């Protein structure tokens, strides 16, 4: 009689573990999809910014003759970001583009007529709005990644996550040099 109760208890525990696994799997799938959606939001805002950059560069070109290297850096960084495929490559490309744009804006300070140009002001307003949207999207993405990464590391979900192949997601972090002020040399052209 005692053996039957033990066997019944083991069956009940096994059933609970199986259903717990189903629940954990479904929750992890939902969280993984949420992270992917949040990344898509970030990617969409980055694309909006990339679409604004050619117009901004062309507007600045008309005013700046000596800063071709700064304009080339912006164009190159944009191309690198456009060619990035993985999340890590997109993050690195975005950070490089942010640095190049910061240097471009330093150059703009030397051209008061450019700052007064209506087309340039409109582009800068759109770019500023896009930068705000990018920051919000990055924050939302990082929050979703945090919740997902915490979940796959908690017990007993960590067991199911490892078995089912749920790996941690990367955070969208600022570039190591993001806190530095951009340096632009306005010395004589060589």
HELIX and SHEET records of a PDB file:
HELIX    1   1 UNK A    2  UNK A   61  1                                  60    
HELIX    2   2 UNK A   68  UNK A   83  1                                  16    
HELIX    3   3 UNK A   87  UNK A  108  1                                  22    
HELIX    4   4 UNK A  112  UNK A  116  1                                   5    
HELIX    5   5 UNK A  118  UNK A  153  1                                  36    
HELIX    6   6 UNK A  157  UNK A  164  1                                   8    
END                                                                             
